[in-house]
């Protein structure tokens, strides 16, 4: 995410995703921290972010590194 529009786009799509309890999208650290219901999979979050056209460089779920 290189601008406020980029981080805003990621935040908007995640807010619409059912099962998201909380999220913190940081332009400064170029990261997103998402807390979801157990029914929301890592793959669902990843594909939702990718729909914005943004590249995901790394991911983690429940403290475990995940593939992107």
Buried (B, 14 or more C-beta within 10 A) or exposed (E): BEEEEBBBBBBEBBEEBEBBEEBEBEBEEEBBEBEBEEEBEBEBBBEBBEEBEBEBEEBEBEEEEBEE
